[in-house]
Amino acid sequence: MERLPPYDLIDLRLLVALAEHRHFARAAEACALSQPALSSRIRRLETALDTPLIFRGKRFEGFTPEGEKALEWARRILSDCSGLVQDLKDDVEGPKGILRLGVVPSATPYAGQLSGAFVSRYPNVKVQVLSMSSKALDAGIVDFSLDAAITYHEAPTKKVGSIIPLFEETYCLVARPEVVGRGAGLMTWEDAAKLPLCLLTEDMQNRRIIDQVFNTVGCSPEPRFEANSFNALFALVRRHAFATILPRVQIDAGLTDDLGVWDLVAPVHKSFIGLAVADRDPMLPVTRALVDFLAKNTLG
């Protein structure tokens, strides 16, 4: 049997913490260590692996190419160790442990509803819901920092093991009625383009979808306000003469009860939201429980 270098799981946890915080002192604090102790253990890991893992200066300056590879393995090893503990603790009451669930911002109401139903079924599971861009979700699935992700699934990452369809996302215009000048009902995308719009920033997948639909009808509106948060859009349209475009799931969550809502037509555009899970075997028990739960339950 090949002899293993002298390092342990704590060293790998420190490496992951350093990647998360990008700062020696904050990573040390998160791991309940002093900064000198963290630096010493990282150096010991570098000696054990016989290669430098990080660029050093007065502050953390990033990982070397070898460090990036070591980080990928560290995340995989720690995830597998978590799966081992979960599997051994699994019993007739179901899985135990933490489910790290990423979600695109537009689907956060659905994620909340799903998490509530899931933990009611499995009371020994704790769910962490993390709102991220679709690109960040793909990265989280690939590097095992996420167990599953609720995301757009037209073009999933190549390392996603499977996609479970969840729902279709359609779009509505939301504003105070006096801004639009007519009662709620239907509105074409062409008419929506003429209104003073506030939209998500261009790095968000939801915004890219909206821009693509506008392009199909020959419109290129220039929003006067952009944000990477739906809360900021809500705050603006409630108090000022702006309109925004939101996914129907945000409307159904009751977040716009004090505003006018117009379903966008010509065309009625649909995007598809699904649950992405990592390409790994065996699957983490908490992830398997979520997949099984979705196969047996429909959220309404």
Phi and psi in degrees as a GROMACS rama.xvg file:
@    title "Ramachandran Plot"
@    xaxis  label "Phi"
@    yaxis  label "Psi"
@TYPE xy
-65.5162  135.954  GLU-2
-75.3365  130.672  ARG-3
-85.3059  145.51  LEU-4
-67.2711  153.636  PRO-5
-78.8718  80.9126  PRO-6
-137.89  165.387  TYR-7
-132.623  -178.801  ASP-8
-64.8869  -30.3272  LEU-9
-61.0181  -40.3476  ILE-10
-61.2031  -39.3526  ASP-11
-69.0626  -37.5408  LEU-12
-63.0498  -38.3935  ARG-13
-64.8587  -39.114  LEU-14
-62.4238  -44.1498  LEU-15
-66.7698  -39.9392  VAL-16
-62.6396  -38.863  ALA-17
-64.5824  -36.962  LEU-18
-67.9174  -35.8393  ALA-19
-72.9732  -40.216  GLU-20
-96.4274  -22.0001  HIS-21
53.929  33.3224  ARG-22
-160.077  128.492  HIS-23
-61.7406  -49.146  PHE-24
-65.4407  -42.8204  ALA-25
-68.4976  -37.5412  ARG-26
-64.8554  -41.2915  ALA-27
-63.0564  -43.7951  ALA-28
-61.9675  -41.1851  GLU-29
-63.3967  -27.1665  ALA-30
-100.106  8.94361  CYS-31
58.2681  41.6329  ALA-32
-126.889  161.328  LEU-33
-77.3807  158.784  SER-34
-62.9936  -41.5889  GLN-35
-59.8234  -36.9468  PRO-36
-66.685  -41.1396  ALA-37
-63.0944  -47.2874  LEU-38
-60.8459  -38.3119  SER-39
-64.8009  -41.6397  SER-40
-70.4069  -35.5611  ARG-41
-64.6253  -41.4896  ILE-42
-64.2556  -39.0552  ARG-43
-63.2809  -38.3185  ARG-44
-65.8317  -40.7425  LEU-45
-61.7634  -39.4684  GLU-46
-65.8476  -43.312  THR-47
-62.1077  -38.1463  ALA-48
-90.2093  -6.62487  LEU-49
59.027  41.8438  ASP-50
-161.579  145.097  THR-51
-70.9573  139.595  PRO-52
-109.189  -26.8223  LEU-53
-132.443  153.929  ILE-54
-87.2274  128.5  PHE-55
-110.041  140.728  ARG-56
-150.908  -148.447  GLY-57
-70.0474  -20.7064  LYS-58
-140.871  172.747  ARG-59
-64.9275  128.979  PHE-60
-118.772  11.5234  GLU-61
110.592  175.87  GLY-62
-96.9173  145.07  PHE-63
-70.3384  166.992  THR-64
-55.672  -38.9475  PRO-65
-67.4316  -35.2416  GLU-66
-64.8379  -37.5021  GLY-67
-63.6237  -39.7174  GLU-68
-65.7882  -43.0907  LYS-69
-62.9737  -38.0062  ALA-70
-63.8869  -42.1561  LEU-71
-60.7065  -43.9908  GLU-72
-66.9183  -38.1569  TRP-73
-61.3424  -44.0927  ALA-74
-63.9468  -40.6098  ARG-75
-65.4719  -45.7253  ARG-76
-62.8727  -45.204  ILE-77
-65.9727  -36.424  LEU-78
-65.3407  -41.1254  SER-79
-65.7269  -37.4718  ASP-80
-64.1138  -39.3131  CYS-81
-62.6874  -40.8382  SER-82
-63.1501  -38.3954  GLY-83
-59.6345  -47.8667  LEU-84
-64.0063  -43.7488  VAL-85
-60.061  -43.9146  GLN-86
-64.5671  -40.4109  ASP-87
-69.4861  -28.8089  LEU-88
-88.2548  -10.2004  LYS-89
-63.8426  134.632  ASP-90
-148.235  -162.548  ASP-91
-63.8763  -21.1472  VAL-92
-80.5922  -5.05334  GLU-93
99.6389  -175.245  GLY-94
-69.9553  158.051  PRO-95
-128.276  144.149  LYS-96
137.077  -165.551  GLY-97
-109.869  130.105  ILE-98
-103.818  115.513  LEU-99
-94.0624  105.903  ARG-100
-112.624  113.126  LEU-101
-86.8457  154.215  GLY-102
-151.833  139.486  VAL-103
-67.0046  145.202  VAL-104
-53.9298  -35.9012  PRO-105
-64.4763  -24.0115  SER-106
-102.541  12.317  ALA-107
-61.3411  -35.7009  THR-108
-61.4004  -40.3011  PRO-109
-64.7778  -41.1191  TYR-110
-61.494  -38.6757  ALA-111
-64.8392  -42.8533  GLY-112
-64.2197  -43.9937  GLN-113
-63.9476  -44.6738  LEU-114
-62.4464  -41.5065  SER-115
-61.4221  -44.271  GLY-116
-67.8266  -36.5867  ALA-117
-68.752  -45.8372  PHE-118
-72.6424  -22.2621  VAL-119
-66.9557  -35.6717  SER-120
-77.4674  -36.5056  ARG-121
-123.652  83.2841  TYR-122
-67.2889  -11.8713  PRO-123
-94.3326  6.02899  ASN-124
-105.63  133.646  VAL-125
-104.37  129.402  LYS-126
-104.999  129.664  VAL-127
-108.295  112.79  GLN-128
-98.7144  123.291  VAL-129
-121.254  117.407  LEU-130
-81.3761  124.798  SER-131
-145.37  164.539  MET-132
-70.2614  160.62  SER-133
-62.0989  -34.354  SER-134
-66.8156  -41.5844  LYS-135
-66.0444  -34.6249  ALA-136
-65.4626  -42.8979  LEU-137
-58.1389  -45.3169  ASP-138
-64.056  -39.0931  ALA-139
-65.2256  -36.0135  GLY-140
-68.3148  -42.1534  ILE-141
-66.0954  -40.9648  VAL-142
-94.9586  7.90918  ASP-143
67.7228  16.4744  PHE-144
-78.7347  -13.8827  SER-145
-120.785  147.13  LEU-146
-90.1883  -29.7559  ASP-147
-160.163  163.505  ALA-148
-145.812  134.971  ALA-149
-94.1576  111.947  ILE-150
-152.035  171.169  THR-151
-66.8569  137.584  TYR-152
-121.817  26.7083  HIS-153
-67.075  -35.0909  GLU-154
-140.163  72.3742  ALA-155
-70.1674  159.097  PRO-156
-61.1531  149.836  THR-157
-65.9005  -19.8878  LYS-158
-95.6446  4.00538  LYS-159
-72.4012  129.141  VAL-160
-72.2146  -39.0208  GLY-161
-159.644  159.007  SER-162
-123.416  125.318  ILE-163
-105.554  115.2  ILE-164
-60.1681  138.023  PRO-165
-115.486  -56.7937  LEU-166
-161.833  166.821  PHE-167
-97.0438  135.088  GLU-168
-99.8687  119.567  GLU-169
-114.248  173.922  THR-170
-128.308  147.512  TYR-171
-133.866  149.884  CYS-172
-92.1766  137.618  LEU-173
-129.039  131.611  VAL-174
-168.385  170.205  ALA-175
-70.7754  140.907  ARG-176
-53.9685  -35.9942  PRO-177
-67.8025  -22.0293  GLU-178
-70.3925  -37.276  VAL-179
-86.827  -33.7412  VAL-180
88.09  10.77  GLY-181
-157.565  163.597  ARG-182
-70.1183  161.355  GLY-183
-62.0081  153.223  ALA-184
164.546  -121.073  GLY-185
-111.312  153.187  LEU-186
-149.126  139.153  MET-187
-80.2414  155.832  THR-188
-62.3132  -33.292  TRP-189
-64.5298  -41.9666  GLU-190
-68.1  -37.0616  ASP-191
-62.1897  -33.2888  ALA-192
-65.7815  -18.956  ALA-193
-86.3109  -7.77835  LYS-194
-90.2328  159.173  LEU-195
-72.7151  105.067  PRO-196
-98.7526  147.543  LEU-197
-125.187  130.16  CYS-198
-135.228  169.717  LEU-199
-65.6901  162.268  LEU-200
-71.2867  160.954  THR-201
-69.7219  -13.8179  GLU-202
-80.7801  -6.89714  ASP-203
-91.7431  136.105  MET-204
-59.9  -38.4824  GLN-205
-58.027  -41.6821  ASN-206
-66.9386  -40.2147  ARG-207
-63.0577  -37.1063  ARG-208
-64.0719  -46.0021  ILE-209
-61.5084  -43.4883  ILE-210
-61.1732  -39.3633  ASP-211
-63.5262  -40.5525  GLN-212
-66.6041  -43.91  VAL-213
-57.8892  -40.2626  PHE-214
-62.3112  -35.7444  ASN-215
-66.1369  -23.8894  THR-216
-103.802  12.551  VAL-217
76.1284  27.4973  GLY-218
-118.491  147.535  CYS-219
-138.384  71.4666  SER-220
-65.7027  148.88  PRO-221
-111.7  101.872  GLU-222
-62.2597  143.593  PRO-223
-88.1022  -8.57617  ARG-224
-148.641  136.113  PHE-225
-131.247  147.989  GLU-226
-153.104  157.418  ALA-227
-99.7014  22.5887  ASN-228
-136.667  130.247  SER-229
-64.3719  -32.6909  PHE-230
-60.1841  -39.1079  ASN-231
-64.8273  -38.8221  ALA-232
-65.8455  -43.6082  LEU-233
-57.604  -46.4196  PHE-234
-61.2891  -37.978  ALA-235
-70.9032  -48.5554  LEU-236
-71.2736  -22.8061  VAL-237
-71.8888  -30.5155  ARG-238
-114.989  -13.1094  ARG-239
-133.47  169.356  HIS-240
-82.0449  64.9138  ALA-241
-128.434  158.023  PHE-242
-123.12  153.757  ALA-243
-136.572  168.782  THR-244
-118.29  125.383  ILE-245
-128.075  153.069  LEU-246
-67.594  148.881  PRO-247
-57.983  -31.924  ARG-248
-62.2673  -30.2563  VAL-249
-69.2834  -35.6738  GLN-250
-69.0634  -45.897  ILE-251
-65.2521  -20.5984  ASP-252
-77.8931  -1.85305  ALA-253
81.8176  17.7968  GLY-254
-81.5821  -7.60442  LEU-255
-125.173  25.322  THR-256
-59.9619  -25.0074  ASP-257
-96.0833  11.5051  ASP-258
-127.447  164.368  LEU-259
-84.4259  145.933  GLY-260
-129.978  130.642  VAL-261
-124.387  122.819  TRP-262
-70.9292  130.096  ASP-263
-84.7645  128.805  LEU-264
-130.544  174.554  VAL-265
54.6249  59.6362  ALA-266
-100.146  166.736  PRO-267
-86.8708  105.434  VAL-268
-93.2967  138.312  HIS-269
-124.176  130.181  LYS-270
-111.965  156.01  SER-271
-113.759  127.003  PHE-272
-106.209  133.713  ILE-273
-141.41  171.536  GLY-274
-97.1972  119.149  LEU-275
-99.8755  136.085  ALA-276
-126.922  154.78  VAL-277
-69.1584  152.992  ALA-278
-81.8607  85.961  ASP-279
-147.027  147.83  ARG-280
-142.322  118.078  ASP-281
-80.7631  157.033  PRO-282
-74.0916  145.83  MET-283
-57.0024  139.206  LEU-284
-55.0306  -39.9702  PRO-285
-67.5868  -34.3123  VAL-286
-70.2171  -43.0129  THR-287
-59.7406  -39.3582  ARG-288
-63.2351  -39.9018  ALA-289
-65.5347  -43.6888  LEU-290
-61.6065  -44.1795  VAL-291
-65.1638  -38.5325  ASP-292
-62.863  -43.4963  PHE-293
-66.3693  -31.1933  LEU-294
-68.9841  -23.9902  ALA-295
-106.99  -8.37316  LYS-296
-134.125  141.224  ASN-297
-115.623  124.391  THR-298
-86.3055  135.555  LEU-299
